[in-house]
Amino acid sequence: MEGYLLIFFIFICLLLIAYILAIKVQIRFICRDLKQNLDPSYDRQLSVALFDKSLNSLAVAINHILDDQRRLKREVVRSENNLKQSVSDIAHDLRTPMTVIKGNLQMLSQEEHISEHGREYLTICREKADKLKEMADAFFELTILESSDVSAEIQQVNLTKVLMQFLADSEATIRLHGLEPQIVFPEKTVYIRADEHMLTRMLENVLNNILKYAQGTFRLEIQQGEEECTVSFSNPVREGEMPDTQMMFERSYRADASRSGGSAGLGLFIVRLLAERQNAKVEAESERGVLTLNMKFTTKRSIQ
């Protein structure tokens, strides 16, 4: 009799061990599916065949949570897209009347019968209109860049030619601000992998930043390496106005919010987005009152 009891006890123990092992296997399957659900592109529920009632209830509860998470993610994405579209629409709607306002102010400034105080007010209005137009353009460009539909057309670009053309086009603006550029280019023509249109937009935004902070001069230099080329803009900055080089390329950063002059602070953030689209890098550094902005581009085609 005792032998039968021992055999029965061993049998029960083996069943319990098998049951526990089966549960551990199913828990492992649940963990596997949960890890797969961390991937945004994975859109499936837990597909484990469970025989234990408690584990089955757990799987059902987890599936409900996963469904809620997916619904919330879809709502967040939809809300973000709607917000971006709204900002883009507002910026686009602002650009047309601002163009008309600037044109009318230009025509008004040519009138002869305006008092001295009237011309002062007119000058202020023109400056503010320029700022508003600049902000509207920046917001419009930002919403386009943050769209996943925008991609760069990477090709071999004659960097030397692009920079020389950019300096020629910007000469009047540079002179108007009383700046004397120092140009340091290699003797040989430099080529990089980039999107020429995006590269030009980066240069324009960096120049706008220089016009805000530079005094007297700025330096434009090309430093060519074996696989990377660096375009550097350096300029002395007035005492007490040196921006935070760690934060300059963040959204809406302002070196001095109280003296922003209406600027939305998006110029260098747009530069960073444009660089990322071209697999390039941007960074800033300061030393002894000189601010340097570096844009680094690859010079060779990447090997897939």
Secondary structure as UniProt FT lines:
FT   HELIX           2..36
FT   TURN            37..38
FT   TURN            40..41
FT   HELIX           53..109
FT   HELIX           116..145
FT   TURN            148..149
FT   STRAND          155..158
FT   HELIX           159..176
FT   TURN            177..178
FT   STRAND          180..184
FT   STRAND          191..194
FT   HELIX           196..213
FT   STRAND          217..224
FT   STRAND          228..237
FT   TURN            239..240
FT   TURN            245..249
FT   TURN            251..252
FT   HELIX           257..259
FT   TURN            261..262
FT   HELIX           267..277
FT   TURN            278..279
FT   STRAND          281..287
FT   TURN            288..289
FT   STRAND          290..298
//
